[in-house]
Amino acid sequence: MTFRSGLVSVVGRPNTGKSTLVNALAGEKVAITSSRPQTTRHIVRGVVHREDGQIVFVDTPGLHKPRTLLGQRLNDEVRHALADVDVIAITLPADESIGPGDRFIGAEAAKVGRAPKVAVVTKSDRVKPAQMVAHLAEVAELAERSGFTWAEVIPVSAVTGDQVGLLVDLLVPLLPEGVAYFPSDQVTDEPELIRVGELIREAALEGVRDELPHSIAVVVEEMVPRDDRPVDRPLTDVRATLFVERPSQKAIIIGQGGSRLRDVGSRARQEIEGLLGVPVYLDLRVKVAKDWQRDPKQMRRLGFS
């Protein structure tokens, strides 16, 4: 049996279902998700293992018109991911018409001539068959206008799982022959400390106002097993700080009497315990880092190189 392996970059506009799709493909949560656009802030890899191959899916931030230094750097990460992969998978949600953002991404993908392009029509469960037919015509036109031909076009629903397995079946033959990049029990190369910080940010994104999502950053200061616990009753202490850009945002995150921060901590703790497999004591603090998205020094301090 020929073994194939390679990197598949998942790109698209913000909020087109990239992270949800990668999680469904990997079989577990490797990237946080939110209804807010531009939730993903760095490259996340999800690994799919098969007898005939291994696919490393590269989940990328959504390409967008940047308004801050952070936005510019996120776009740079996407372009870097496009330049060094074996296949480019472009997410095009079935319930949204093809627009300028999709055409921009098509043009960027066209610059990578050697890599096959696959149209992944996400959120297929949200449309009726007639809408899907019309959308697929738009998808075909996008490739024609961008100057390339789709290697595959496949509608999927990461929520219901419809055709997710078929997507993998179609991608494996597009990869070069090679060896596995990761051991068979590894689904991501994301460090646990980073994954914990992302789970906290995901919890903080729920129900916040429009101006807040992009202003929230999380730094995990400490994550250690508590040493005075018996072996059969372990506990891990996690201490993390949520950074926002203005005092008014800090007040929103904390909530009246600390109520909202407690809710964030409760949701995040459940997710972290699922990831680590042990009970967790989560200590959250909120601090202001004024206009950090526009300050290179503060961005470095918050983990954005």
Stockholm file with secondary structure:
# STOCKHOLM 1.0

chainA/1-305         MTFRSGLVSVVGRPNTGKSTLVNALAGEKVAITSSRPQTTRHIVRGVVHREDGQIVFVDTPGLHKPRTLLGQRLNDEVRHALADVDVIAITLPADESIGPGDRFIGAEAAKVGRAPKVAVVTKSDRVKPAQMVAHLAEVAELAERSGFTWAEVIPVSAVTGDQVGLLVDLLVPLLPEGVAYFPSDQVTDEPELIRVGELIREAALEGVRDELPHSIAVVVEEMVPRDDRPVDRPLTDVRATLFVERPSQKAIIIGQGGSRLRDVGSRARQEIEGLLGVPVYLDLRVKVAKDWQRDPKQMRRLGFS
#=GR chainA/1-305 SS CCCEEEEEEEECSTTSSHHHHHHHHHTSCCSCCCSSTTCCCSCEEEEEEETTEEEEEEECCCCCCCCSHHHHHHHHHHHHHHHTCSEEEEECCTTSCCCHHHHHHHHHHHTCTTSCEEEEECCGGGSCHHHHHHHHHHHHHHHHHHTCCEEEEEECCTTTCTTHHHHHHHHGGGSCBCCCSSCTTCCCCCCHHHHHHHHHHHHHHTTCCTTSGGGCEEEEEEEEECTTSCTTSCCEEEEEEEEESSHHHHHHHHCGGGHHHHHHHHHHHHHHHHHHSSCEEEEEEEEECTTGGGCHHHHHHTTCC
#=GC SS_cons         CCCEEEEEEEECSTTSSHHHHHHHHHTSCCSCCCSSTTCCCSCEEEEEEETTEEEEEEECCCCCCCCSHHHHHHHHHHHHHHHTCSEEEEECCTTSCCCHHHHHHHHHHHTCTTSCEEEEECCGGGSCHHHHHHHHHHHHHHHHHHTCCEEEEEECCTTTCTTHHHHHHHHGGGSCBCCCSSCTTCCCCCCHHHHHHHHHHHHHHTTCCTTSGGGCEEEEEEEEECTTSCTTSCCEEEEEEEEESSHHHHHHHHCGGGHHHHHHHHHHHHHHHHHHSSCEEEEEEEEECTTGGGCHHHHHHTTCC
//
